[in-house]
Amino acid sequence: MDFAQRALASMLNKLNEEERHISCMCAEYDFYKQDVLATMIMPKVVGFDKGDAIQATNHLLRDEENDNDVGFIITWLNTLDKKLQIKFIFLKPEYRQKGFFTRLINTWKEDKDELGVDTVHLDTKEEGMIRAANKNGFKYVRKCDNGVELAFTLTL
């Protein structure tokens, strides 16, 4: 086993059950597996915890009606400026354009005081996500430094 394989195995051992499920979903749908894995692991490596200004969350998205996992969202919350950064969001193809993102945004709007969030930030290059962001009131901010993604912000 070379260094990279040992490092990956070490990272996978740090994942909880939900995070393993997210990692498997990325592999199954060929969705940014290494980037998502690194985003889930980074807070554990650098030591984010509930007392820090940055709080990381990973959540499976569920279709409660059919009792299915339909995707996931990974966010980082900066508690100092009350900004929620969507790091990754994924829906299985058969669940796209069915209102999941709109329901998520509406929940954040309703619970913004409890969540401690004033703004949601999203960087994306995916056409479907750009359409969903525009539909849900996100405003275009700028082209990201990487020259590929676009930055959007939503005030809750």
Secondary structure, DSSP 8 states (H G I E B T S, - for coil): --HHHHHHHHHHHT--HHHHHHHHHHHHHT--HHHHHHHHHHHHHHT--TTSSEEEEEEEEEETTTTEEEEEEEEEEETTTTEEEEEEEEE-GGGTTSSHHHHHHHHHHHTHHHHT-SEEEEEE--HHHHHHHHHTT-EEEEE-TTSS-EEEEEE-
